[in-house]
Amino acid sequence: MISRSYLSELFSLEGRVAVVTGGSSGIGRAIAGALARAGSSVVIVARNESELAATADELAADGCRAAWVSADLGSRAGVRAAAERAAEVFGEPDILVNSAGINLRPPMGELGEEVWDATMAVNLEAPYLLGQRFGPGMAERGFGRIIHITSQQAHRAFVQSGAYGVSKGALESLTRSQAEAWSPHGVTCNTLVPGFVMTPLNERLSSDPEKVAALAARTMVGRNGLVEDFAGAAVFLASRASSYVTGQAIFVDGGLSVH
Ligand SMILES: NC(=O)c1ccc[n+]([C@@H]2O[C@H](COP(=O)([O-])OP(=O)(O)OC[C@H]3O[C@@H](n4cnc5c(N)ncnc54)[C@H](OP(=O)(O)O)[C@@H]3O)[C@@H](O)[C@H]2O)c1
């Protein structure tokens, strides 16, 4: 019994409200599920309505409080509208997870402005705008958690990093800027750094068994990432337990980055 109250004091998200972008698929979906099952009310944001509804329904069937907002985070107007609609559901969020992301990979010499702009809009500007919208309120209330999802490509080039790697590198810098601004007011800002996780995002690479096996061999654990691998780290970063962890990039990659 003592362990239950101890763990609950450290990790429970009961009474919290979370907004998870990209919460309808892959890593974001697993994180939304983890936060909801740890007690948070969760609003997931993405474009595809049937995937959003299916995710929210699955969580509701498990007794969680979950809702969805369909929005295109590829434009500033879309992000602003999404933020307002998300905050209307359960109130202003205590936890913001930016998992929505795109990875377009033209060779560097063919990387045009359209791909550059689209990548920066979804991967970098949306997290920035959502931070500006929700961060000050979190600081005012004295508690907040901002969690970004970056990539090993924030740290090194990997299979035509192009604009994607740049956006993720900048997102880690944004994390530090936000942490510097808001940590004194109880708002921690961190990133989770995946290695290689089989999701719709990297369908092309995932469909090549030799490359998949080679990547698994480069980890220390000996396998590629699963979306469930992000649950514990996300609950930790969203909870009281992590109140002295801020401005950090936490690698959830089976040791890939240090092997
Ligand atoms: N998988 C990996 O190996 C890996 C490695 C490193 C980093 N990451 C990062 O992890 C995060 C999640 O990736 P994932 O692998 O879980 O990908 P995923 O399964 O493809 O999920 C991406 C999510 O983002 C949403 N999204 C994309 N564009 C959007 C837009 N314009 N507006 C609103 N929502 C949008 C998608 O929903 P809709 O399409 O319905 O909008 C979906 O919910 C990304 O930031 C990615 O860069 C992944």
Ligand as a Chemical Component Dictionary entry (heavy atoms), coordinates in Angstrom:
data_LIG
# 
_chem_comp.id                   LIG 
_chem_comp.type                 NON-POLYMER 
_chem_comp.pdbx_formal_charge   0 
_chem_comp.three_letter_code    LIG 
# 
loop_
_chem_comp_atom.comp_id 
_chem_comp_atom.atom_id 
_chem_comp_atom.alt_atom_id 
_chem_comp_atom.type_symbol 
_chem_comp_atom.charge 
_chem_comp_atom.model_Cartn_x 
_chem_comp_atom.model_Cartn_y 
_chem_comp_atom.model_Cartn_z 
_chem_comp_atom.pdbx_ordinal 
LIG N1  N1  N 0  9.693  6.852  -36.023 1  
LIG C1  C1  C 0  10.943 7.160  -35.817 2  
LIG O1  O1  O 0  11.865 6.340  -36.018 3  
LIG C2  C2  C 0  11.306 8.529  -35.321 4  
LIG C3  C3  C 0  12.660 8.781  -35.109 5  
LIG C4  C4  C 0  13.028 10.031 -34.659 6  
LIG C5  C5  C 0  12.067 10.989 -34.415 7  
LIG N2  N2  N 1  10.760 10.730 -34.629 8  
LIG C6  C6  C 0  9.805  11.819 -34.364 9  
LIG O2  O2  O 0  8.751  11.339 -33.575 10 
LIG C7  C7  C 0  7.562  12.086 -33.835 11 
LIG C8  C8  C 0  6.425  11.129 -34.112 12 
LIG O3  O3  O 0  6.764  10.373 -35.278 13 
LIG P1  P1  P 0  6.112  8.960  -35.593 14 
LIG O4  O4  O 0  7.209  8.102  -36.068 15 
LIG O5  O5  O -1 5.245  8.559  -34.482 16 
LIG O6  O6  O 0  5.268  9.368  -36.889 17 
LIG P2  P2  P 0  3.784  9.060  -37.382 18 
LIG O7  O7  O 0  3.324  7.736  -36.903 19 
LIG O8  O8  O 0  3.833  9.341  -38.844 20 
LIG O9  O9  O 0  2.915  10.181 -36.656 21 
LIG C9  C9  C 0  2.992  11.522 -37.033 22 
LIG C10 C10 C 0  1.813  12.245 -36.429 23 
LIG O10 O10 O 0  1.905  13.638 -36.789 24 
LIG C11 C11 C 0  0.666  14.055 -37.334 25 
LIG N3  N3  N 0  0.911  15.129 -38.306 26 
LIG C12 C12 C 0  1.778  15.121 -39.343 27 
LIG N4  N4  N 0  1.664  16.270 -40.053 28 
LIG C13 C13 C 0  0.710  17.013 -39.422 29 
LIG C14 C14 C 0  0.133  18.277 -39.681 30 
LIG N5  N5  N 0  0.480  19.034 -40.748 31 
LIG N6  N6  N 0  -0.810 18.736 -38.840 32 
LIG C15 C15 C 0  -1.211 17.994 -37.784 33 
LIG N7  N7  N 0  -0.697 16.791 -37.484 34 
LIG C16 C16 C 0  0.248  16.300 -38.317 35 
LIG C17 C17 C 0  0.098  12.789 -38.006 36 
LIG O11 O11 O 0  -1.288 12.805 -38.167 37 
LIG P3  P3  P 0  -2.004 13.283 -39.548 38 
LIG O12 O12 O 0  -1.185 12.757 -40.688 39 
LIG O13 O13 O 0  -3.380 12.716 -39.463 40 
LIG O14 O14 O 0  -2.027 14.780 -39.516 41 
LIG C18 C18 C 0  0.470  11.754 -36.947 42 
LIG O15 O15 O 0  -0.461 11.764 -35.885 43 
LIG C19 C19 C 0  7.892  12.999 -35.016 44 
LIG O16 O16 O 0  8.150  14.301 -34.552 45 
LIG C20 C20 C 0  9.146  12.384 -35.601 46 
LIG O17 O17 O 0  9.951  13.328 -36.248 47 
LIG C21 C21 C 0  10.351 9.511  -35.088 48 
# 
loop_
_chem_comp_bond.comp_id 
_chem_comp_bond.atom_id_1 
_chem_comp_bond.atom_id_2 
_chem_comp_bond.value_order 
_chem_comp_bond.pdbx_ordinal 
LIG N1  C1  SING 1  
LIG C1  O1  DOUB 2  
LIG C1  C2  SING 3  
LIG C2  C3  SING 4  
LIG C2  C21 DOUB 5  
LIG C3  C4  DOUB 6  
LIG C4  C5  SING 7  
LIG C5  N2  DOUB 8  
LIG N2  C6  SING 9  
LIG N2  C21 SING 10 
LIG C6  O2  SING 11 
LIG C6  C20 SING 12 
LIG O2  C7  SING 13 
LIG C7  C8  SING 14 
LIG C7  C19 SING 15 
LIG C8  O3  SING 16 
LIG O3  P1  SING 17 
LIG P1  O4  DOUB 18 
LIG P1  O5  SING 19 
LIG P1  O6  SING 20 
LIG O6  P2  SING 21 
LIG P2  O7  DOUB 22 
LIG P2  O8  SING 23 
LIG P2  O9  SING 24 
LIG O9  C9  SING 25 
LIG C9  C10 SING 26 
LIG C10 O10 SING 27 
LIG C10 C18 SING 28 
LIG O10 C11 SING 29 
LIG C11 N3  SING 30 
LIG C11 C17 SING 31 
LIG N3  C12 SING 32 
LIG N3  C16 SING 33 
LIG C12 N4  DOUB 34 
LIG N4  C13 SING 35 
LIG C13 C14 SING 36 
LIG C13 C16 DOUB 37 
LIG C14 N5  SING 38 
LIG C14 N6  DOUB 39 
LIG N6  C15 SING 40 
LIG C15 N7  DOUB 41 
LIG N7  C16 SING 42 
LIG C17 O11 SING 43 
LIG C17 C18 SING 44 
LIG O11 P3  SING 45 
LIG P3  O12 DOUB 46 
LIG P3  O13 SING 47 
LIG P3  O14 SING 48 
LIG C18 O15 SING 49 
LIG C19 O16 SING 50 
LIG C19 C20 SING 51 
LIG C20 O17 SING 52 
# 
